[in-house]
Amino acid sequence: MNIEGHICFLRALEPRDLDVMYGWENNTSIWRVSGTVAPFSRHQLSRLIEEQQFDIYATRQLRLVIESHVGEVVGAVDIFDFDPQHRRAGVGIIVSDEFRGQGYALDALNTLEQYARESLNLRQLWCSVTEDNLASLKLFLRAGYEECGRRKSWIITHEGEFDEILFQKLL
């Protein structure tokens, strides 16, 4: 399955994505963004790739790889907490350092929104971003998400306490 954007497309996870996923999931500098507290093994990630072959209605989540039109793996976008009854889901995105600032994140997010609306019949997407994650704040605001709440001192790290800002977008 490929979902076409302007400068990238979204595709299903494949076994060949294992090494790049291993790098993303074990990058401790982004653990607090993803809520990760321990490393992932290659075996765990292989199972995740296999599980993604099941229906989103069964797993309630979907990870799609962001790939450039020339075949470079740029990042990934996730749908999680998929709720078909209330027609909503959470969204998360990661773009590898070398591809940041080139428009891939916004194009992937717009492409995901179209897929969520047209194929999954979703009415809204939501996300949460820590107040110090300026790139993500800028991305979601630029994509038309609206701030709908704030959790004070929600994320606690050795760097300090951070508010978590909640966003949603009606599709």
ZAROKOL-404692 format. One record per atom (N, C-alpha, C): x, y, z. Coordinates in steps of 0.02 Angstrom, whole numbers, padded with zeros to 5 digits, always signed. Example, Ala and Ser with C-alpha at 12.3 -4.5 7.8 and 13.67 -1.06 7.14 Angstrom:
REM residues 2
+00660-00284+00390+00615-00225+00390+00660-00165+00390+00642-00112+00354+00684-00053+00357+00645+00002+00394
This chain:
REM residues 171
+00042-00058+00000+00000+00000+00000+00044+00062+00000+00037+00105-00049+00070+00170-00051+00018+00225-00052+00029+00276-00014-00016+00333-00010+00025+00393-00033+00006+00422-00089+00046+00472-00123+00037+00542-00097+00093+00576-00082+00094+00646-00065+00126+00686-00121+00141+00749-00108+00172+00791-00159+00247+00777-00166+00282+00770-00109+00354+00758-00113+00375+00692-00081+00326+00656-00055+00341+00591-00025+00280+00547-00030+00287+00485-00010+00229+00441-00004+00235+00402+00060+00178+00377+00082+00175+00336+00143+00165+00264+00122+00201+00220+00154+00194+00149+00137+00196+00107+00200+00174+00045+00193+00174-00002+00249+00246-00018+00269+00253-00036+00332+00318-00061+00357+00336-00125+00321+00401-00133+00309+00426-00194+00278+00486-00218+00318+00505-00281+00311+00563-00307+00347+00627-00266+00334+00634-00238+00275+00694-00198+00260+00699-00134+00301+00645-00116+00336+00645-00056+00378+00672-00069+00448+00690-00130+00463+00711-00149+00531+00769-00106+00556+00821-00098+00516+00880-00062+00540+00866+00012+00554+00828+00044+00510+00813+00115+00522+00767+00123+00582+00719+00077+00591+00676+00078+00650+00716+00068+00713+00764+00023+00710+00807+00009+00768+00843+00073+00789+00866+00112+00740+00900+00175+00755+00853+00226+00785+00793+00233+00757+00744+00281+00785+00723+00261+00856+00703+00199+00865+00675+00178+00929+00727+00176+00985+00791+00172+00968+00843+00169+01019+00883+00234+01024+00857+00287+00994+00888+00353+01000+00862+00384+01065+00903+00384+01116+00881+00407+01181+00862+00481+01182+00885+00520+01134+00869+00591+01134+00796+00604+01117+00761+00555+01089+00689+00565+01074+00644+00521+01116+00671+00486+01164+00630+00442+01206+00575+00479+01243+00588+00538+01268+00535+00572+01306+00478+00594+01262+00491+00604+01197+00439+00622+01150+00393+00562+01138+00423+00503+01134+00384+00442+01119+00361+00405+01181+00383+00427+01239+00365+00393+01301+00404+00329+01312+00458+00321+01277+00499+00260+01283+00545+00267+01344+00554+00211+01380+00598+00212+01438+00651+00156+01436+00649+00114+01385+00696+00059+01379+00710+00044+01305+00768+00018+01289+00785+00002+01220+00740-00052+01190+00734-00052+01125+00698-00104+01088+00748-00151+01057+00733-00215+01058+00776-00264+01024+00754-00271+00951+00797-00298+00910+00779-00311+00840+00720-00360+00837+00720-00408+00883+00666-00457+00885+00599-00422+00899+00597-00377+00947+00535-00340+00963+00512-00300+00902+00558-00268+00868+00540-00228+00810+00518-00271+00751+00548-00330+00744+00526-00377+00692+00454-00397+00704+00437-00410+00767+00368-00428+00784+00320-00369+00770+00343-00308+00784+00302-00249+00769+00288-00245+00694+00338-00256+00654+00329-00254+00581+00279-00308+00560+00284-00368+00588+00237-00421+00572+00166-00402+00594+00159-00374+00653+00093-00355+00678+00059-00301+00635+00100-00260+00602+00072-00207+00561+00036-00235+00499+00045-00299+00486+00011-00330+00430-00062-00346+00447-00079-00341+00512-00148-00352+00533-00188-00288+00521-00252-00295+00523-00298-00241+00511-00295-00189+00567-00297-00125+00549-00296-00071+00598-00355-00076+00646-00410-00107+00623-00468-00115+00667-00454-00165+00722-00406-00210+00711-00388-00259+00762-00333-00232+00808-00283-00198+00779-00226-00175+00818-00235-00105+00848-00281-00066+00819-00294+00003+00841-00235+00050+00830-00188+00028+00787-00131+00070+00771-00105+00053+00702-00068+00100+00673-00039+00090+00607+00023+00135+00602+00079+00105+00584+00139+00143+00571+00153+00140+00497+00164+00198+00467+00180+00203+00397+00249+00236+00388+00287+00211+00341+00353+00239+00326+00343+00297+00278+00379+00351+00291+00381+00408+00246+00441+00397+00200+00427+00393+00135+00481+00381+00087+00480+00435+00034+00540+00459+00017+00544+00510-00036+00528+00478-00103+00515+00519-00153+00499+00493-00219+00559+00460-00252+00620+00469-00223+00679+00436-00251+00698+00375-00208+00654+00355-00163+00664+00293-00126+00702+00297-00060+00713+00358-00034+00748+00365+00030+00696+00362+00087+00712+00323+00139+00669+00322+00198+00682+00386+00237+00631+00426+00243+00635+00492+00273+00615+00491+00347+00564+00451+00363+00539+00449+00431+00480+00402+00436+00438+00414+00486+00379+00372+00496+00324+00414+00527+00263+00394+00514+00205+00427+00543+00160+00372+00572+00134+00384+00631+00094+00334+00667+00023+00359+00676-00023+00312+00670-00091+00322+00694-00097+00276+00754-00119+00302+00811-00127+00261+00871-00192+00280+00906-00211+00240+00954-00275+00249+00988-00332+00259+00938-00329+00220+00885-00380+00223+00832-00448+00205+00861-00495+00249+00853-00562+00240+00882-00614+00250+00826-00632+00195+00791-00680+00202+00735-00750+00222+00758-00768+00207+00819-00835+00226+00843-00841+00302+00846-00791+00334+00874-00793+00407+00881-00755+00442+00825-00729+00403+00778-00698+00426+00717-00639+00473+00731-00594+00450+00774-00535+00491+00791-00475+00445+00803-00416+00476+00801-00354+00439+00816-00300+00490+00834-00249+00465+00870-00190+00504+00884-00142+00498+00827-00098+00547+00820-00048+00546+00767+00020+00565+00796+00072+00531+00773+00140+00546+00791+00183+00543+00729+00239+00580+00729+00281+00582+00670+00354+00589+00691+00397+00557+00653+00470+00566+00661+00500+00573+00592+00546+00620+00586+00583+00630+00524+00657+00627+00543+00695+00587+00506+00767+00582+00519+00801+00650+00512+00852+00661+00553+00886+00725+00556+00904+00753+00487+00931+00711+00444+00956+00735+00379+00900+00757+00331+00838+00743+00348+00782+00762+00304+00738+00817+00335+00756+00840+00393+00716+00892+00426+00724+00959+00389+00671+00999+00392+00673+01065+00361+00664+01064+00286+00644+01007+00257+00636+01002+00185+00563+00993+00163+00517+00998+00210+00446+00993+00194+00416+00924+00197+00456+00874+00213+00431+00805+00216+00379+00795+00270+00391+00824+00329+00344+00813+00385+00275+00841+00369+00272+00901+00343+00208+00932+00326+00172+00893+00271+00210+00873+00219+00179+00835+00165+00154+00767+00190+00194+00734+00232+00173+00669+00260+00111+00677+00303+00109+00729+00344+00051+00741+00387-00011+00756+00346-00005+00797+00295-00062+00812+00251-00085+00749+00215-00039+00708+00193-00056+00646+00158-00090+00597+00206-00065+00593+00267-00097+00550+00318-00168+00574+00332-00178+00639+00337-00245+00665+00350-00294+00646+00295-00272+00650+00233-00315+00631+00177-00332+00557+00181-00283+00516+00196-00294+00444+00204-00343+00430+00262-00332+00465+00318-00375+00455+00377-00447+00474+00361-00456+00527+00325-00523+00552+00308-00556+00506+00256-00521+00491+00202-00551+00456+00146-00553+00380+00154-00501+00351+00184-00498+00278+00189-00521+00250+00256-00508+00288+00309-00527+00265+00376-00590+00298+00402-00615+00346+00365-00676+00382+00383-00670+00417+00451-00610+00443+00466-00601+00478+00529-00624+00550+00523-00646+00577+00579-00671+00645+00583-00620+00692+00614-00574+00664+00655-00524+00707+00686-00461+00669+00704-00406+00706+00705-00342+00680+00729-00319+00725+00786-00281+00696+00831-00256+00734+00888-00183+00715+00901-00149+00758+00937-00080+00743+00957-00064+00782+01020-00009+00764+01051+00015+00802+01108+00089+00815+01097+00111+00876+01115+00179+00898+01102+00204+00935+01164+00265+00921+01185+00292+00958+01242+00309+01029+01220+00303+01074+01268+00310+01145+01254+00379+01164+01226+00429+01124+01238+00497+01139+01213+00512+01109+01145+00465+01070+01117+00476+01038+01051+00452+01087+00997+00493+01137+00985+00473+01193+00941+00460+01170+00870+00498+01122+00845+00487+01098+00776+00419+01066+00769+00400+01024+00818+00334+00992+00814+00278+01042+00825+00286+01089+00870+00235+01140+00880+00223+01178+00815+00277+01198+00783+00272+01234+00720+00239+01192+00666+00257+01129+00662+00228+01084+00612+00153+01077+00620+00131+01060+00681+00059+01048+00691+00018+01112+00684+00045+01168+00705+00009+01231+00695+00005+01248+00621+00059+01238+00585+00060+01251+00513+00012+01205+00476+00003+01144+00502-00043+01096+00471-00116+01108+00490-00129+01159+00531-00197+01177+00547-00225+01145+00610-00182+01115+00650-00205+01088+00714-00215+01147+00763-00264+01140+00806-00278+01192+00855-00263+01168+00925-00234+01211+00965-00222+01194+01035-00289+01188+01070-00298+01132+01106-00362+01121+01140-00353+01105+01214-00291+01108+01238-00280+01096+01308-00206+01096+01325-00193+01097+01389-00124+01097+01413-00122+01060+01479-00074+01015+01484-00062+00980+01548+00001+01009+01578-00005+01040+01635+00050+01074+01668+00100+01024+01697+00164+01038+01687+00219+00997+01714+00206+00923+01703+00183+00905+01644+00162+00837+01629+00220+00790+01616+00272+00816+01585+00331+00776+01568+00388+00798+01613+00414+00751+01652+00469+00766+01698+00531+00729+01675+00585+00767+01664+00649+00738+01643+00704+00766+01686+00765+00743+01675+00821+00772+01711+00834+00844+01690+00804+00865+01633+00812+00934+01609+00760+00981+01640+00709+00952+01672+00658+00993+01702+00588+00966+01689+00538+01006+01707+00468+00988+01697+00441+01027+01638+00401+00993+01597+00375+01025+01536+00300+01014+01531+00266+01067+01509+00195+01061+01493+00187+01020+01430+00132+00983+01426+00113+00948+01365+00054+00984+01335+00061+01005+01273+00008+01042+01238-00031+00993+01195-00097+00994+01201-00141+00950+01163-00168+00988+01103-00167+00954+01046-00191+00983+00983-00241+00935+00953-00287+00963+00914-00331+00922+00874-00347+00958+00809-00365+00917+00760-00385+00945+00695-00447+00908+00672-00499+00946+00658-00559+00917+00630-00548+00910+00555-00559+00849+00530-00547+00836+00459-00609+00851+00419
